[in-house]
């Protein structure tokens, strides 16, 4: 029996899946990574997430937590880059 919830989660992740593999790979064996959300992210959702993380970064910076603020700015930058990559050139 596992005495700690985090250990139990790790144990569940190591068990092989229905295909018997259990490697945890997200590439499906073809060498190309698959996105967890898919290729068709809504631009409005990307914008909303970008704005949400910028606001969270500003709030945590104002509260004095520089590390947490930087984390949120990095998330915001990810969504900004994704928006720019999806915008028509």
Secondary structure, DSSP 4 states (H G I P E B T S, - for coil): --SSHHHHHHHHHHS--TTS-----SSTTTT-PPPSS-S---HHHHHHHHHHHHHHHHHHHHTT-HHHHHHHHHHHHHHHHHHHHHS--
